Amino acid sequence: MARAPMGGGGPAKNIKVDETLLGFKKRVDGILQNLESSAASKTHMADQTVSRAAFGGAFNEADDLYGQYNQVHQLLTDLSRTLNDQIEATGIAALAADNDFEGIDQDVLHRFWQIQTGAQNRYQEQQWEQQQRRQEETERLGGKPGGPGNDGETEGF
């Protein structure tokens, strides 16, 4: 069995170069099944929420904590969905490549491109949201990144 060393400046590791893409797809399918049956699956993540009442009485810090919790929960749910989708797309790509891209069902190809388009759309949405958060933070801090009087330079040092 042929083995090829991996580069990158670190210790050499061996990988199998004769593994078929179909075998790789089977491994990917196994990972996908494990993910779907775990608490990290996209459906389980979406179901794991906490109500506002769990953070205590009516005070600003509880509201802020609840808002942060919801934001993190949404990001983790999106991450789980994206991971699931990308594993599925990798399996589809491996199957297609193993068959020299011939005889692949049009529904399967459509699903592959649907996953890729969805991932691209989520990425663009996240970039826009991140830009909005930066802008809001800049305005909140007096118009300068890092706060009033902080121009990014370290004065006096």
C-alpha positions as CSV (number, residue, x, y, z in Angstrom):
1,M,0.0,0.0,0.0
2,A,1.4,3.4,-1.0
3,R,1.7,6.0,1.6
4,A,2.6,9.7,1.1
5,P,4.1,12.0,3.7
6,M,2.3,15.2,4.5
7,G,4.3,18.4,4.4
8,G,3.7,21.6,6.2
9,G,6.9,21.8,8.3
10,G,5.5,19.6,11.1
11,P,6.2,16.0,11.9
12,A,5.7,13.7,8.9
13,K,2.4,11.8,9.0
14,N,1.3,9.1,6.6
15,I,-2.0,9.0,4.7
16,K,-3.4,6.4,2.5
17,V,-3.4,7.5,-1.1
18,D,-5.1,4.4,-2.5
19,E,-8.4,5.0,-0.5
20,T,-11.3,5.2,-3.0
21,L,-13.6,8.1,-3.0
22,L,-16.4,5.7,-2.4
23,G,-14.8,4.5,0.8
24,F,-14.3,8.2,1.8
25,K,-18.0,8.8,1.1
26,K,-18.9,5.9,3.4
27,R,-16.8,7.4,6.1
28,V,-18.4,10.8,5.6
29,D,-21.9,9.2,5.7
30,G,-20.9,7.6,9.0
31,I,-19.8,11.0,10.4
32,L,-23.1,12.5,9.2
33,Q,-25.2,9.8,10.9
34,N,-23.3,10.3,14.1
35,L,-23.8,14.0,14.0
36,E,-27.5,13.7,13.3
37,S,-28.0,11.3,16.2
38,S,-26.1,13.5,18.7
39,A,-27.1,16.5,20.7
40,A,-25.2,18.7,18.2
41,S,-27.5,17.8,15.3
42,K,-29.2,20.7,13.6
43,T,-32.6,19.7,14.9
44,H,-31.5,19.1,18.5
45,M,-29.5,22.4,18.6
46,A,-32.6,24.3,17.4
47,D,-34.7,22.8,20.2
48,Q,-32.3,23.6,23.0
49,T,-33.4,27.1,24.1
50,V,-33.7,28.9,27.4
51,S,-36.5,31.3,28.3
52,R,-36.0,34.9,29.4
53,A,-37.4,34.0,32.9
54,A,-34.4,31.7,33.5
55,F,-32.1,34.7,33.8
56,G,-33.9,36.3,36.7
57,G,-35.8,39.4,37.4
58,A,-36.3,42.6,35.4
59,F,-32.8,44.1,35.3
60,N,-30.6,45.2,32.3
61,E,-27.9,42.7,32.9
62,A,-30.4,39.8,32.7
63,D,-31.7,41.2,29.4
64,D,-28.2,41.5,28.1
65,L,-27.3,38.0,29.1
66,Y,-30.5,36.6,27.5
67,G,-29.7,38.5,24.3
68,Q,-26.1,37.2,24.2
69,Y,-27.4,33.7,25.0
70,N,-29.8,33.8,22.0
71,Q,-27.1,35.2,19.7
72,V,-24.7,32.4,20.7
73,H,-27.4,29.8,20.4
74,Q,-28.3,31.0,16.9
75,L,-24.7,30.9,15.8
76,L,-24.2,27.4,17.2
77,T,-27.4,26.3,15.5
78,D,-26.2,27.8,12.2
79,L,-22.8,26.2,12.6
80,S,-24.4,22.8,13.2
81,R,-26.6,23.1,10.1
82,T,-23.7,24.3,8.0
83,L,-21.4,21.5,9.2
84,N,-24.1,18.9,8.5
85,D,-24.7,20.4,5.0
86,Q,-21.0,20.5,4.1
87,I,-20.5,16.9,5.2
88,E,-23.4,15.9,3.0
89,A,-22.0,18.0,0.1
90,T,-18.6,16.4,0.5
91,G,-20.2,12.9,0.4
92,I,-22.1,13.9,-2.8
93,A,-18.9,15.3,-4.4
94,A,-16.9,12.1,-3.4
95,L,-19.6,9.9,-5.0
96,A,-19.7,12.0,-8.1
97,A,-15.9,12.0,-8.5
98,D,-15.7,8.2,-7.9
99,N,-18.1,7.8,-10.8
100,D,-16.2,10.2,-13.0
101,F,-19.2,12.6,-12.7
102,E,-21.3,10.3,-14.9
103,G,-24.6,8.7,-14.0
104,I,-25.2,11.1,-11.1
105,D,-28.9,11.6,-10.4
106,Q,-30.1,15.2,-11.2
107,D,-31.8,15.4,-7.8
108,V,-28.5,14.6,-6.1
109,L,-26.7,17.3,-8.2
110,H,-29.5,19.7,-7.4
111,R,-29.1,19.0,-3.7
112,F,-25.3,19.6,-3.9
113,W,-25.8,23.0,-5.5
114,Q,-28.6,23.8,-3.1
115,I,-26.2,23.2,-0.2
116,Q,-23.4,25.2,-1.8
117,T,-25.7,28.2,-2.6
118,G,-27.1,28.0,1.0
119,A,-23.6,28.1,2.5
120,Q,-22.7,31.1,0.3
121,N,-25.8,32.9,1.3
122,R,-25.2,32.3,5.0
123,Y,-21.7,33.5,4.6
124,Q,-22.8,36.7,3.0
125,E,-25.5,37.3,5.7
126,Q,-22.9,36.7,8.4
127,Q,-20.5,39.2,6.8
128,W,-23.2,41.8,6.6
129,E,-24.3,41.2,10.2
130,Q,-20.7,41.4,11.4
131,Q,-20.3,44.7,9.5
132,Q,-23.5,46.0,11.1
133,R,-22.2,45.0,14.6
134,R,-18.9,46.8,14.0
135,Q,-20.7,49.9,12.9
136,E,-23.0,49.9,15.9
137,E,-20.0,49.3,18.2
138,T,-18.1,52.2,16.6
139,E,-21.1,54.5,17.0
140,R,-21.6,53.4,20.6
141,L,-18.0,54.1,21.4
142,G,-18.1,57.7,20.1
143,G,-17.3,57.1,16.4
144,K,-13.9,55.6,16.8
145,P,-13.0,51.9,16.8
146,G,-11.9,50.9,20.3
147,G,-13.7,53.8,22.1
148,P,-13.4,57.5,22.7
149,G,-9.8,58.8,22.5
150,N,-8.5,55.5,21.1
151,D,-7.2,56.0,17.6
152,G,-5.5,52.7,17.4
153,E,-2.1,54.2,18.3
154,T,-0.4,53.5,21.7
155,E,0.6,57.0,22.8
156,G,3.1,57.5,25.6
157,F,4.9,54.2,25.2
